[in-house]
Protein backbone atom coordinates (compact mmCIF):
# COMPACT_ATOMS: atom_id res chain seq x y z
CA UNK A 1 0.00 0.00 0.00
CA UNK A 2 2.98 2.35 0.41
CA UNK A 3 3.47 2.43 -3.36
CA UNK A 4 -0.22 3.13 -3.86
CA UNK A 5 -0.08 6.03 -1.42
CA UNK A 6 2.89 7.58 -3.24
CA UNK A 7 1.17 7.32 -6.59
CA UNK A 8 -0.55 10.36 -8.05
CA UNK A 9 -4.33 10.25 -8.06
CA UNK A 10 -7.31 12.18 -9.39
CA UNK A 11 -8.72 14.53 -6.77
CA UNK A 12 -12.17 12.99 -7.10
CA UNK A 13 -14.56 11.04 -9.31
CA UNK A 14 -15.47 14.09 -11.42
CA UNK A 15 -11.85 14.68 -12.37
CA UNK A 16 -11.43 11.02 -13.29
CA UNK A 17 -14.65 10.87 -15.32
CA UNK A 18 -13.80 14.03 -17.28
CA UNK A 19 -10.27 12.78 -18.00
CA UNK A 20 -11.47 9.32 -19.02
CA UNK A 21 -14.32 10.75 -21.09
CA UNK A 22 -11.86 13.16 -22.69
CA UNK A 23 -9.75 10.20 -23.70
CA UNK A 24 -12.75 8.37 -25.14
CA UNK A 25 -14.05 11.42 -27.00
CA UNK A 26 -11.67 11.67 -29.93
CA UNK A 27 -11.52 11.99 -33.69
CA UNK A 28 -13.40 8.70 -34.19
CA UNK A 29 -16.53 10.21 -32.63
CA UNK A 30 -16.41 13.15 -35.01
CA UNK A 31 -15.24 11.83 -38.36
CA UNK A 32 -16.34 8.18 -38.33
CA UNK A 33 -19.48 7.89 -36.18
CA UNK A 34 -21.64 10.22 -38.37
CA UNK A 35 -20.57 8.44 -41.55
CA UNK A 36 -21.39 4.99 -40.15
CA UNK A 37 -24.73 6.20 -38.80
CA UNK A 38 -25.67 7.58 -42.23
CA UNK A 39 -24.42 4.46 -44.03
CA UNK A 40 -26.01 1.91 -41.70
CA UNK A 41 -29.63 2.99 -41.62
CA UNK A 42 -29.65 5.94 -39.22
CA UNK A 43 -31.69 4.96 -36.19
CA UNK A 44 -30.84 1.26 -36.64
CA UNK A 45 -27.15 2.01 -36.14
CA UNK A 46 -27.88 4.28 -33.16
CA UNK A 47 -29.97 1.60 -31.44
CA UNK A 48 -27.34 -1.11 -32.00
CA UNK A 49 -24.60 1.23 -30.82
CA UNK A 50 -26.50 2.05 -27.61
CA UNK A 51 -27.12 -1.63 -26.82
CA UNK A 52 -23.43 -2.43 -27.39
CA UNK A 53 -22.35 0.51 -25.22
CA UNK A 54 -24.39 -0.88 -22.31
CA UNK A 55 -22.99 -4.40 -22.71
CA UNK A 56 -19.82 -4.74 -24.78
CA UNK A 57 -18.39 -1.30 -23.97
CA UNK A 58 -19.36 -1.50 -20.31
CA UNK A 59 -17.54 -4.83 -19.94
CA UNK A 60 -14.26 -3.61 -21.44
CA UNK A 61 -14.30 -0.27 -19.57
CA UNK A 62 -15.09 -1.89 -16.22
CA UNK A 63 -12.40 -4.53 -16.66
CA UNK A 64 -9.55 -2.16 -17.48
CA UNK A 65 -10.40 0.52 -14.90
CA UNK A 66 -10.75 -2.15 -12.19
CA UNK A 67 -7.41 -3.75 -13.16
CA UNK A 68 -5.73 -0.35 -12.92
CA UNK A 69 -7.15 0.51 -9.52
CA UNK A 70 -6.67 -2.98 -8.09
CA UNK A 71 -2.97 -3.18 -9.04
CA UNK A 72 -2.17 0.53 -8.75
CA UNK A 73 0.00 0.02 -11.81
CA UNK A 74 0.26 1.07 -15.44
CA UNK A 75 -0.52 -1.43 -18.25
CA UNK A 76 3.08 -2.57 -18.70
CA UNK A 77 3.23 -3.91 -15.12
CA UNK A 78 -0.44 -4.35 -14.12
CA UNK A 79 -1.12 -7.56 -16.07
CA UNK A 80 1.90 -9.28 -14.55
CA UNK A 81 0.50 -8.58 -11.08
CA UNK A 82 -2.69 -10.42 -11.98
CA UNK A 83 -0.77 -13.39 -13.39
CA UNK A 84 2.96 -13.60 -14.08
CA UNK A 85 2.48 -15.70 -17.22
CA UNK A 86 0.18 -13.09 -18.75
CA UNK A 87 2.50 -10.10 -18.42
CA UNK A 88 2.99 -10.10 -22.20
CA UNK A 89 -0.42 -8.45 -22.59
CA UNK A 90 1.00 -5.39 -20.88
CA UNK A 91 3.84 -5.24 -23.43
CA UNK A 92 1.36 -5.27 -26.31
CA UNK A 93 -0.87 -2.77 -24.49
CA UNK A 94 2.11 -0.43 -24.23
CA UNK A 95 3.24 -0.87 -27.86
CA UNK A 96 -0.21 0.21 -29.09
CA UNK A 97 -0.15 3.80 -27.71
CA UNK A 98 3.51 4.13 -28.74
CA UNK A 99 2.42 3.45 -32.32
CA UNK A 100 -0.67 5.65 -32.14
CA UNK A 101 0.77 8.80 -30.53
CA UNK A 102 3.02 9.87 -33.47
CA UNK A 103 0.38 9.60 -36.19
CA UNK A 104 -2.42 10.94 -33.97
CA UNK A 105 -0.24 13.98 -33.29
CA UNK A 106 0.41 14.36 -37.02
CA UNK A 107 -3.38 14.51 -37.57
CA UNK A 108 -3.54 16.95 -34.64
CA UNK A 109 -1.18 19.13 -36.65
CA UNK A 110 -3.58 19.01 -39.60
CA UNK A 111 -6.37 20.24 -37.29
CA UNK A 112 -4.23 23.17 -36.12
CA UNK A 113 -3.44 24.05 -39.75
CA UNK A 114 -7.14 24.27 -40.62
CA UNK A 115 -7.93 26.16 -37.42
CA UNK A 116 -5.25 28.69 -38.30
CA UNK A 117 -6.55 28.92 -41.88
CA UNK A 118 -10.10 29.70 -40.74
CA UNK A 119 -8.96 32.08 -38.00
CA UNK A 120 -6.84 34.13 -40.45
CA UNK A 121 -9.48 34.49 -43.16
CA UNK A 122 -8.30 31.57 -45.25
CA UNK A 123 -11.64 29.69 -45.29
CA UNK A 124 -12.14 30.09 -49.10
CA UNK A 125 -8.66 28.68 -49.73
CA UNK A 126 -9.18 25.81 -47.28
CA UNK A 127 -12.45 25.01 -49.06
CA UNK A 128 -10.59 24.13 -52.25
CA UNK A 129 -11.17 20.50 -51.30
CA UNK A 130 -8.49 18.10 -52.50
CA UNK A 131 -6.10 20.83 -53.65
CA UNK A 132 -5.62 22.52 -50.28
CA UNK A 133 -5.49 19.34 -48.21
CA UNK A 134 -3.35 17.47 -50.71
CA UNK A 135 -0.88 20.32 -51.14
CA UNK A 136 -0.58 20.68 -47.37
CA UNK A 137 0.08 17.06 -46.39
CA UNK A 138 2.47 16.50 -49.31
CA UNK A 139 4.55 19.58 -48.41
CA UNK A 140 7.84 18.65 -46.76
CA UNK A 141 8.11 21.08 -43.85
CA UNK A 142 4.74 22.61 -42.98
CA UNK A 143 3.06 19.38 -41.73
CA UNK A 144 6.12 18.73 -39.55
CA UNK A 145 5.93 22.23 -38.02
CA UNK A 146 2.25 21.86 -37.12
CA UNK A 147 2.87 18.32 -35.83
CA UNK A 148 5.64 19.61 -33.52
CA UNK A 149 3.33 22.34 -32.16
CA UNK A 150 0.61 19.80 -31.42
CA UNK A 151 3.02 17.30 -29.84
CA UNK A 152 4.46 20.11 -27.68
CA UNK A 153 0.97 20.95 -26.38
CA UNK A 154 0.33 17.29 -25.52
CA UNK A 155 3.75 16.95 -23.87
CA UNK A 156 3.26 20.08 -21.77
CA UNK A 157 0.02 18.83 -20.19
CA UNK A 158 1.42 15.35 -19.41
CA UNK A 159 4.63 16.93 -18.11
CA UNK A 160 2.56 18.92 -15.57
CA UNK A 161 1.28 15.67 -14.04
CA UNK A 162 -2.02 14.02 -13.17
CA UNK A 163 -3.60 16.82 -11.12
CA UNK A 164 -2.00 20.02 -12.42
CA UNK A 165 -1.96 18.78 -16.01
CA UNK A 166 -4.40 16.06 -17.09
CA UNK A 167 -7.21 16.63 -14.56
CA UNK A 168 -7.10 20.43 -14.68
CA UNK A 169 -7.01 20.53 -18.48
CA UNK A 170 -9.84 18.00 -18.82
CA UNK A 171 -11.97 19.91 -16.32
CA UNK A 172 -11.70 23.01 -18.52
CA UNK A 173 -11.69 21.53 -22.04
CA UNK A 174 -14.46 18.95 -21.73
CA UNK A 175 -17.24 21.37 -20.67
CA UNK A 176 -16.16 23.81 -23.42
CA UNK A 177 -16.12 20.97 -25.97
CA UNK A 178 -19.63 19.93 -24.93
CA UNK A 179 -20.98 23.49 -25.19
CA UNK A 180 -19.36 23.99 -28.61
CA UNK A 181 -20.70 20.75 -30.04
CA UNK A 182 -24.23 21.48 -28.75
CA UNK A 183 -24.15 24.99 -30.26
CA UNK A 184 -22.84 23.78 -33.63
CA UNK A 185 -25.42 20.95 -33.66
CA UNK A 186 -28.19 23.48 -32.98
CA UNK A 187 -26.94 25.70 -35.79
CA UNK A 188 -26.68 22.73 -38.16
CA UNK A 189 -30.35 21.90 -37.62
CA UNK A 190 -31.37 25.44 -38.62
CA UNK A 191 -29.66 25.31 -42.04
CA UNK A 192 -31.61 25.76 -45.28
CA UNK A 193 -29.78 25.52 -48.62
CA UNK A 194 -30.86 25.61 -52.27
CA UNK A 195 -28.40 24.02 -54.67
CA UNK A 196 -27.61 24.91 -58.31
CA UNK A 197 -30.39 22.63 -59.53
CA UNK A 198 -32.94 24.55 -57.46
CA UNK A 199 -33.40 21.78 -54.89
CA UNK A 200 -33.88 23.03 -51.34
CA UNK A 201 -32.77 20.86 -48.44
CA UNK A 202 -32.81 21.59 -44.71
CA UNK A 203 -30.85 20.49 -41.68
CA UNK A 204 -34.02 19.06 -40.18
CA UNK A 205 -34.38 16.76 -43.20
CA UNK A 206 -30.82 15.62 -42.54
CA UNK A 207 -31.76 14.98 -38.91
CA UNK A 208 -34.52 12.62 -40.08
CA UNK A 209 -31.97 10.68 -42.15
CA UNK A 210 -29.86 10.42 -39.00
CA UNK A 211 -32.54 9.45 -36.47
CA UNK A 212 -35.25 7.53 -38.31
CA UNK A 213 -34.42 3.84 -38.85
CA UNK A 214 -34.13 2.91 -42.52
CA UNK A 215 -35.02 -0.76 -43.05
CA UNK A 216 -34.98 -0.51 -46.85
CA UNK A 217 -33.09 -3.48 -48.29
CA UNK A 218 -32.14 -4.70 -44.80
CA UNK A 219 -30.93 -8.30 -44.95
CA UNK A 220 -29.23 -10.52 -42.39
CA UNK A 221 -25.80 -9.81 -43.90
CA UNK A 222 -26.47 -6.05 -43.82
CA UNK A 223 -27.64 -6.28 -40.20
CA UNK A 224 -24.44 -8.13 -39.30
CA UNK A 225 -22.48 -5.37 -41.04
CA UNK A 226 -24.33 -2.76 -38.95
CA UNK A 227 -23.52 -4.68 -35.76
CA UNK A 228 -19.83 -5.09 -36.59
CA UNK A 229 -19.58 -1.42 -37.69
CA UNK A 230 -21.13 -0.28 -34.41
CA UNK A 231 -18.96 -2.67 -32.41
CA UNK A 232 -15.80 -1.53 -34.17
CA UNK A 233 -16.67 2.14 -33.71
CA UNK A 234 -17.40 1.64 -30.00
CA UNK A 235 -14.30 -0.47 -29.42
CA UNK A 236 -11.96 2.09 -30.98
CA UNK A 237 -13.81 4.99 -29.35
CA UNK A 238 -13.75 4.09 -25.66
CA UNK A 239 -9.94 4.00 -25.29
CA UNK A 240 -9.64 0.36 -24.23
CA UNK A 241 -6.91 -2.13 -25.25
CA UNK A 242 -4.28 0.60 -25.38
CA UNK A 243 -3.46 0.84 -21.69
CA UNK A 244 -5.16 4.19 -21.14
CA UNK A 245 -8.01 3.08 -18.88
CA UNK A 246 -5.65 0.90 -16.84
CA UNK A 247 -3.31 3.87 -16.33
CA UNK A 248 -6.20 6.19 -15.45
CA UNK A 249 -7.73 3.49 -13.23
CA UNK A 250 -4.47 3.32 -11.27
CA UNK A 251 -4.97 7.00 -10.35
CA UNK A 252 -8.51 6.43 -9.02
CA UNK A 253 -8.94 6.53 -5.24
CA UNK A 254 -10.29 3.43 -3.50
CA UNK A 255 -13.37 5.29 -2.24
CA UNK A 256 -14.47 6.20 -5.77
CA UNK A 257 -17.60 4.40 -6.97
CA UNK A 258 -16.36 2.60 -10.10
CA UNK A 259 -19.83 1.53 -11.25
CA UNK A 260 -21.08 5.10 -11.21
CA UNK A 261 -17.93 6.38 -12.92
CA UNK A 262 -18.14 3.81 -15.73
CA UNK A 263 -21.80 4.74 -16.27
CA UNK A 264 -20.89 8.41 -16.53
CA UNK A 265 -18.06 7.74 -19.00
CA UNK A 266 -20.44 5.64 -21.13
CA UNK A 267 -23.04 8.41 -21.12
CA UNK A 268 -20.53 11.17 -21.93
CA UNK A 269 -18.87 9.30 -24.79
CA UNK A 270 -22.15 8.15 -26.32
CA UNK A 271 -23.70 11.62 -25.98
CA UNK A 272 -20.77 13.30 -27.74
CA UNK A 273 -20.80 10.71 -30.53
CA UNK A 274 -24.56 11.24 -30.95
CA UNK A 275 -24.16 15.04 -30.96
CA UNK A 276 -21.33 14.74 -33.51
CA UNK A 277 -23.77 13.04 -35.84
CA UNK A 278 -26.39 15.71 -35.16
CA UNK A 279 -23.76 18.37 -35.86
CA UNK A 280 -22.38 16.92 -39.12
CA UNK A 281 -25.10 14.91 -40.89
CA UNK A 282 -27.74 17.71 -41.14
CA UNK A 283 -25.13 20.18 -42.46
CA UNK A 284 -23.68 17.76 -45.01
CA UNK A 285 -27.17 16.68 -46.12
CA UNK A 286 -28.40 20.28 -46.53
CA UNK A 287 -25.45 21.33 -48.70
CA UNK A 288 -24.49 18.09 -50.47
CA UNK A 289 -27.54 15.86 -50.32
CA UNK A 290 -27.47 12.10 -49.61
CA UNK A 291 -24.33 11.71 -51.73
CA UNK A 292 -22.32 13.91 -49.38
CA UNK A 293 -22.91 11.50 -46.51
CA UNK A 294 -20.54 8.97 -48.08
CA UNK A 295 -17.47 10.90 -46.83
CA UNK A 296 -15.68 9.77 -43.68
CA UNK A 297 -12.33 10.20 -41.95
CA UNK A 298 -10.02 12.97 -43.21
CA UNK A 299 -12.20 13.34 -46.31
CA UNK A 300 -15.13 14.49 -44.17
CA UNK A 301 -13.25 16.82 -41.85
CA UNK A 302 -10.67 18.32 -44.17
CA UNK A 303 -12.51 18.32 -47.51
CA UNK A 304 -16.32 18.16 -47.24
CA UNK A 305 -16.91 20.33 -44.16
CA UNK A 306 -14.60 23.24 -45.16
CA UNK A 307 -16.56 23.50 -48.43
CA UNK A 308 -19.80 23.68 -46.45
CA UNK A 309 -18.43 26.32 -44.07
CA UNK A 310 -17.25 28.42 -47.02
CA UNK A 311 -20.67 28.19 -48.68
CA UNK A 312 -22.23 29.69 -45.54
CA UNK A 313 -20.31 32.96 -45.97
CA UNK A 314 -19.14 34.93 -42.92
CA UNK A 315 -21.14 32.87 -40.42
CA UNK A 316 -19.50 29.78 -41.89
CA UNK A 317 -16.07 31.12 -40.99
CA UNK A 318 -17.21 31.61 -37.38
CA UNK A 319 -18.74 28.13 -37.26
CA UNK A 320 -15.60 26.71 -38.89
CA UNK A 321 -13.39 28.26 -36.21
CA UNK A 322 -15.65 26.92 -33.45
CA UNK A 323 -15.69 23.50 -35.12
CA UNK A 324 -11.90 23.17 -35.39
CA UNK A 325 -11.43 24.46 -31.83
CA UNK A 326 -13.84 21.73 -30.70
CA UNK A 327 -12.03 19.10 -32.78
CA UNK A 328 -8.69 20.27 -31.39
CA UNK A 329 -9.96 19.86 -27.82
CA UNK A 330 -11.32 16.38 -28.63
CA UNK A 331 -8.04 15.32 -30.21
CA UNK A 332 -5.85 16.83 -27.50
CA UNK A 333 -7.66 15.13 -24.60
CA UNK A 334 -7.17 11.82 -26.43
CA UNK A 335 -3.48 12.29 -27.30
CA UNK A 336 -2.77 13.34 -23.71
CA UNK A 337 -4.23 10.07 -22.42
CA UNK A 338 -2.30 8.10 -25.06
CA UNK A 339 0.98 9.68 -23.95
CA UNK A 340 0.11 9.18 -20.28
CA UNK A 341 -0.35 5.42 -20.83
CA UNK A 342 3.24 5.22 -22.12
CA UNK A 343 4.70 7.58 -19.52
CA UNK A 344 3.06 5.78 -16.58
CA UNK A 345 4.40 2.48 -17.91
CA UNK A 346 7.93 3.87 -18.09
CA UNK A 347 7.61 5.24 -14.55
CA UNK A 348 6.37 1.94 -13.09
CA UNK A 349 8.60 -0.44 -15.04
CA UNK A 350 11.86 1.50 -15.05
CA UNK A 351 11.25 3.61 -11.90
CA UNK A 352 11.72 6.85 -13.83
CA UNK A 353 10.59 10.25 -12.60
CA UNK A 354 7.72 11.79 -14.53
CA UNK A 355 9.62 14.59 -16.25
CA UNK A 356 12.42 12.53 -17.83
CA UNK A 357 9.87 9.85 -18.78
CA UNK A 358 7.71 12.44 -20.54
CA UNK A 359 10.69 13.92 -22.39
CA UNK A 360 11.88 10.46 -23.49
CA UNK A 361 8.45 9.52 -24.83
CA UNK A 362 8.15 12.91 -26.55
CA UNK A 363 11.56 12.47 -28.20
CA UNK A 364 10.65 9.02 -29.58
CA UNK A 365 7.26 10.32 -30.76
CA UNK A 366 8.96 13.30 -32.41
CA UNK A 367 11.18 11.07 -34.55
CA UNK A 368 8.33 8.69 -35.44
CA UNK A 369 5.96 11.58 -36.15
CA UNK A 370 8.38 13.24 -38.55
CA UNK A 371 8.64 9.93 -40.43
CA UNK A 372 4.81 9.81 -40.57
CA UNK A 373 4.69 13.36 -42.00
CA UNK A 374 7.31 12.46 -44.61
CA UNK A 375 5.19 9.46 -45.57
CA UNK A 376 3.25 11.68 -47.95
CA UNK A 377 6.29 12.93 -49.83
CA UNK A 378 9.85 11.71 -49.20
CA UNK A 379 8.85 8.22 -47.97
CA UNK A 380 5.67 7.87 -50.02
CA UNK A 381 4.49 4.40 -50.99
CA UNK A 382 1.20 2.58 -51.53
CA UNK A 383 0.56 -0.70 -49.73
CA UNK A 384 -2.63 -2.74 -49.99
CA UNK A 385 -3.78 -3.90 -46.55
CA UNK A 386 -5.55 -7.20 -45.80
CA UNK A 387 -8.82 -5.29 -45.32
CA UNK A 388 -8.51 -3.88 -48.85
CA UNK A 389 -7.38 -0.37 -47.92
CA UNK A 390 -4.49 1.38 -49.67
CA UNK A 391 -2.03 2.63 -47.07
CA UNK A 392 0.85 5.00 -46.46
CA UNK A 393 2.97 5.07 -43.28
CA UNK A 394 0.19 6.64 -41.17
CA UNK A 395 -2.35 4.08 -42.36
CA UNK A 396 0.02 1.16 -41.72
CA UNK A 397 0.61 2.28 -38.11
CA UNK A 398 -3.13 2.78 -37.66
CA UNK A 399 -3.95 -0.64 -39.10
CA UNK A 400 -1.40 -2.58 -37.04
CA UNK A 401 -2.26 -0.81 -33.78
CA UNK A 402 -6.04 -0.47 -34.11
CA UNK A 403 -7.06 -3.41 -36.26
CA UNK A 404 -4.58 -6.08 -35.12
CA UNK A 405 -2.94 -5.40 -31.75
CA UNK A 406 -5.90 -3.80 -29.97
CA UNK A 407 -8.31 -6.70 -30.60
CA UNK A 408 -5.57 -9.15 -29.54
CA UNK A 409 -5.00 -7.22 -26.29
CA UNK A 410 -8.73 -7.05 -25.57
CA UNK A 411 -9.32 -10.76 -26.31
CA UNK A 412 -6.37 -11.75 -24.10
CA UNK A 413 -7.64 -9.48 -21.32
CA UNK A 414 -11.07 -11.14 -21.44
CA UNK A 415 -9.50 -14.61 -21.29
CA UNK A 416 -7.25 -13.58 -18.38
CA UNK A 417 -10.07 -12.05 -16.35
CA UNK A 418 -12.81 -14.46 -17.44
CA UNK A 419 -10.95 -17.75 -17.12
CA UNK A 420 -7.54 -17.39 -15.42
CA UNK A 421 -7.80 -14.73 -12.70
CA UNK A 422 -11.64 -15.17 -12.72
CA UNK A 423 -14.29 -12.39 -12.89
CA UNK A 424 -14.29 -12.18 -9.08
CA UNK A 425 -10.99 -10.29 -9.39
CA UNK A 426 -12.78 -7.39 -11.06
CA UNK A 427 -16.06 -7.79 -9.17
CA UNK A 428 -14.31 -7.53 -5.78
CA UNK A 429 -12.64 -4.29 -6.89
CA UNK A 430 -15.86 -2.79 -8.23
CA UNK A 431 -17.83 -3.66 -5.07
CA UNK A 432 -15.12 -2.38 -2.73
CA UNK A 433 -16.67 -0.58 0.23
CA UNK A 434 -20.08 -2.14 -0.31
CA UNK A 435 -20.73 -0.56 -3.72
CA UNK A 436 -23.57 -2.30 -5.57
CA UNK A 437 -22.65 -3.84 -8.93
CA UNK A 438 -26.07 -3.94 -10.60
CA UNK A 439 -24.77 -5.48 -13.85
CA UNK A 440 -22.63 -8.15 -12.17
CA UNK A 441 -24.30 -11.17 -13.80
CA UNK A 442 -24.25 -9.47 -17.18
CA UNK A 443 -20.57 -8.68 -16.68
CA UNK A 444 -19.65 -12.32 -15.97
CA UNK A 445 -21.44 -13.61 -19.08
CA UNK A 446 -19.99 -10.85 -21.26
CA UNK A 447 -16.37 -11.11 -20.11
CA UNK A 448 -16.26 -14.92 -20.27
CA UNK A 449 -18.21 -15.67 -23.41
CA UNK A 450 -19.78 -12.90 -25.48
CA UNK A 451 -17.13 -10.16 -25.57
CA UNK A 452 -14.15 -12.34 -26.61
CA UNK A 453 -16.22 -13.89 -29.42
CA UNK A 454 -17.31 -10.43 -30.64
CA UNK A 455 -13.70 -9.24 -30.54
CA UNK A 456 -12.57 -12.29 -32.49
CA UNK A 457 -15.13 -11.44 -35.19
CA UNK A 458 -13.76 -7.90 -35.28
CA UNK A 459 -10.18 -9.18 -35.59
CA UNK A 460 -11.02 -11.63 -38.38
CA UNK A 461 -12.86 -8.89 -40.24
CA UNK A 462 -9.87 -6.54 -39.90
CA UNK A 463 -7.57 -9.24 -41.25
CA UNK A 464 -9.84 -9.68 -44.26
CA UNK A 465 -10.74 -13.24 -43.24
CA UNK A 466 -14.42 -12.57 -42.56
CA UNK A 467 -16.90 -10.68 -44.73
CA UNK A 468 -20.67 -10.34 -44.48
CA UNK A 469 -21.37 -8.99 -47.95
N, C-alpha and C positions, 0 to 999 in steps of 0.2 A: 504493500500500500504506500510505502514511502515514495516510490517512483511515480505512482498515480498522483500523489499530492504535489509533487514537483512539476508535473505536467501542466501546460497551459490549459485553460478551459474557457468555454463560453460563459458569459456572466449569468445567463439564464436561458430559458427555453425559447424565448422570442428571438434572441440573438442567434441561437442555433438554427431555428426554423428559417429565418430570413437568409442565413448563410447557405443552408442546404438547398432552400428553394432557389436562391440565386444561382447555385451550381446547376440545378436541374433546368432552370429557365435559360436556354441558350439559343443558338442559331437554328437548331433543329425545329424548335417551336415556331419560329417565324418564317423560315423559308421552305420547310418540308411539310409541316402539319397542314397548312391551308391547301397545298397542292393535292395531298393524299385525300383530304376530306372532299375536295371537288371531284377528284377522279373516282372515288369509291362510293359514290351514291349519297353524299351529303350526310343526312341524319343517320343513315345506316352506319357509316364510319364512326360518327360521334358516339352512337350507342355502344358499339363494339369497344371503342377506345375506353369509354367510361367503365364498362364491365371489367375490362382487363386491368385498368388502373386500380380497381378495388380488390382484385385478386392477384394477378400476376405481378403488377408493380408493387403492391403492398407487401407481398412475400419477399421480393428481392430487397426492397428498402429496409424492411424490418430486420432481415438477416444481417445485412452489412452494418447497419447502425449498432445493432446489439453486439456483434462481434467486436466492433471498435470500442464500445464502452466496457464490455466485459474484460477485454485484454488490456485496455489502456495503451494500445500500440497502433502503429501505422500498418498499412497492408503488408509491407515487406516482412514484418516480424509477427504480426497478429495471427496468421494462419498456423505458423509453427507452434504457437502457444496452445492452439486447440488440438493439434496433433502433429508431432514432429515429422511424420512421413508425408504430410500434406503441405509442408512449407513452400513447395514449388509454386503453389497457387499465388502466393505473395509475390514471387519473382515476376510471374506473368502479369499480375495486377499492377506492378510497378513499371514494367516495360510499356504497358498501354499508355499511361499518361505521358511518359517520356517521348513516345512517338507522336502523340496528339498535340502537345503543347506547341512545337515549332510551327506546324501548319495551321493550327487554330489562330496563332498569333499573326501569321502571314495574312489570313483572312481578316483578322482584326485590323490590320494595316489597310486593307482595301476599304473597310468601313470608315476609317478615319479619313481616307482620301476623298470619299464621296461626301462625308460630312463637311470637310473643308471646301469642297467644290460648291456645295449648296450654300454654305455660310458666306462665301465670297462672291456670290452672284454668278456662279458657273453652272447653274441648273440646266440651261439650254444646251451647253456643251456636254454635260454629263448624260443628257437625254439622247445623245447620238448613238444609243444602243450599242451594238457590237463594236463600233469604231472606238469609242471612248474607253470602254472596258478592256477591249483587246489591246489597244495601244498602251494602256497603263500597265497591265500585268506582263506584257512582253518587253517593256522597257527594262534596262539593266539595273539602274540605280534607284529610281523613285520607289518601286515596291519595297526595296530593302530599307530605305529611309523610314517609310511609314511603318513597316514591320518593327523596326528598332524602337520607334516611339511607343508603339503598342506594348511591346515586350517590356519596355522600361516602366510603363504604368503598372503592368501586372506585377513586375518584380518589386516595385516600391511598396505596394500594399502587402504582399507576402513578407517582405523584409520587416515591416512594422510589427508583425506578429498576429496572434489570434485575436486578441482584444482590440488593440489600437489600430490594427490593419483590417483584417477580414471582417470581424463583427461590426466595427464602426462603419466601414464602407458599405457593407450589405444593408445596414440599418438606414442608411441615407439613400442608396441607389435603388433598392427594391421598391419602396413606396413611390419614388419619382417615376420609375419604370411603369408601375401599375397605373398611375395617374395618366401618363403619356399615352399608354396603349388604349386606355378607356376613352380618352379624348379623341384620339385618331380614329378609333372604331366608330365613335359617335358621328364624327365628321364624314367618314366613309359611307355611312348609311344615308346621309343627306344628299349625296351626289346625284346629279341628273346630267346626262351627256347625250348629245345628238351627233352621230358620226357622219362621215361624208356621204353616206348613202341615204341620209335622212332618218335613220332608225334611232329612236330615243330609248335609252336604257337607264335604269335607276339603281342606286345602291341597295334599295329595299328588294328589288328583283334579284339582285345578287345574293342577298341574305336568304331568300327563299331557296335558292340553289344550294346554299350552305346547310340550311337547317332541315329542310323537308326531305325525308327519305325518298330515294329514287330507286324503285324496284324494277325498272325497265330492263329487260334482258338479264335479270339476275338468275344465275345458275349456281349449282353447288361449287363449281370450280371458281367462279367469280366471288362467291361468299368466302371461300377459303383464302382467296387473294386479299380480300378486305381484312380478314382476321389477321393474316400474317403481316400485312402492311401496318395495321394498327399496333400489333405486337412489336414489330421492329421499331416503329416510331417511339412507342412508349419505352422500350428497352434502352434505346440510345438517348432518350430524353432525360431519364431520371438519374443519370450519373452513377449507375451501378457498374460493377465489373471493371472499374478502373481505379479502385482504391480510395476514391474520394469520400464516399459515405463511411468507410471504415475509419479513415483519418479524422473526419469530422465527428464521428461517433466517439472516438477516443478523447475528444475535448468536451463531451457532454457530462455534466455532473450526475452523480448517482441518484440524486433526488428528482431529476427531471423525468416526467412522465413520457416514456418513449412511444406508447400507443397514441397518445394525443399529438405528439410531435410528428409522427409519421402521417397521421391523418391530415394535419395542417400542411405538410409538405405536398401530399397528394393533391389536396384542394388547390393550393397555390399554383402548382405546376400545370394542372389540368385547366384551371381558370385562365392562365396566361396563354396556353395553347389555343383554347377556345376563342379568346379575345383576339389572338393573332389572326385566326381565320376570319373573324368578324371585321377585322381591320383591313385585311388584304383582299378577300374574295369579292365583297361588294364593289370595291374600287376597280379591281381588274375587270370585273364583269361589266360595269358601267361604261368603261372606256374601251375595252377590247372584246367584249362579248364572250360567249362560251369558249371560243378558241384560245383566248388569253389565259384561261385557267390551266392550260397544259404546261405552263412554265413552273419550274421548281428550282431550288438551290440557288447558286449564283445568278442564273438566268433570270430568276424572279426578282431578286433584290437589286442586282446591279444593271439590269437591262430593262425589264418590263416596268417596274415601279418608277424609275426616274423619268421615263417617257410620260407616264401618267401624271406625275407631279408637275412636269413642264407644261403639259396640256391644261393644267388648272390655272396657269398664270401666276400672279404674285402670291396668292394664297397657297399655291402648290409649293412654292419655295419655302414658305413658313412650315407647311406640313412636312416637307422633305427634310428640313433641318430637325424638326421634332422627331421624325421617324428614325433618322440615323443616330440621333442622340440616344433614343430608346434602344436601338439595336446595339449601339456601343456599350451601353450599360449591361444589356443581356449577355453580350459576348464577354465583357470584362469579368463579370461575376463568375462566369464559367471557367475562364482561363486562370483566374486566381485559385479556384478550387483544384484545378488540374495541377498547377504548380505546387500547391500545398501538399497534395498527395505524395509527390516526389520528395519534397523537402522534408516532410515528417518522416518518411522512410529512411532518408539519409541520416536524420538526427537519431532515430531509434536504433538503426542497424550499426552505424559507424560512430555513434556518440559524438556527433558534430554539434556545434552551437548553431543556432538558427541563421545568423548572418552569413557565415562562410558557406553554409549549406545552400542558402538562397543564391548567393553569388555563383557558386559552382553550377547549380542547375541552370541559372540564367546564361552562363557562358556556353554550356553545352547546347542549350536551346538556340542561342544566337547563331552558332555555327550551323546547326541543322536547319534553322529557319532561313538563313541566307541561301543554303543549297536548294531549299524549297522554292524560294523566290526566283532563283536562276533556272529552275525547272521549266520555265516558260520561254527561255531564250537560250542561254549558254548550254544548259544541260537538257534541252528539249528532246523528248522521245515520245512515241506512242506505243502503249502496251495494252493488249486486250486482256481483260481480267476474266476469271472464270464465270462471273455473273454477266458477262457480255459487255461491260463498260470499257471505254477506251480511256486509258489513264496516263497522266504524267506523274512526276514525283509526289506531288500533294495527294493525288488520288490513290497512289500505291500505299502511302503511309496510312491514309484513311481506311482503305480496304483491309489491310493487314490488322490494324488495331481494332476497328469497329466491327468488321464482318467476320473476322477469324478469331482473334485473341479474346475479345470481350465475351462472345458466347461460350468459348472454352472455359474461361475463368468463372462465368456464372454457372455453367453446368457442374463444374468441379466443386464449386461452393455449395450447391444444392446437395450433391452426393455426400460431401463432408458433413454438412449439418443434418441432412435427412437420414443418413445411414451409418456414419462413422461416429461422430460426436453426439448424434441424436438431437432431435428438435428440442428436447428439454434444455439443452445448453442455451438456446436463444430464449425459450419461454421463461426460464428462471430469471434471465436478465431483464426481460420486458416486464415481468410481474414483481420486480424488486420493490420492496416497501409496501406490498399489498395492492399494487396497481392491477386493475382488472384488464384481462386480455380477451376482449369480446370475440375476436376472430381466431381464437386459439385452434379450434378444430379445423377450421378452414386452412389455417397456416400449415398445420401438420400434413394435411392431404396435398396441399400445393407444393410444399418444399420437397416432399418425398417422391411424389408421382407426377403431378401435372406440369409444374414449372420446368423440370429438366427435360421432359418430352417436348414441350413447346420450344424451349431453347435449342434443342437438337434439330427441330424442324427449321428454325431460323438459320442455324449454322449450315445445314444441308442446302438450303435455298441460296445462301450467300456463296457457297462453293459451286453453285450451278448444278448440283446433283438432284435437286427437287424443283419441279415446276408444276403449277396448277393450271396453266393455260394450254 
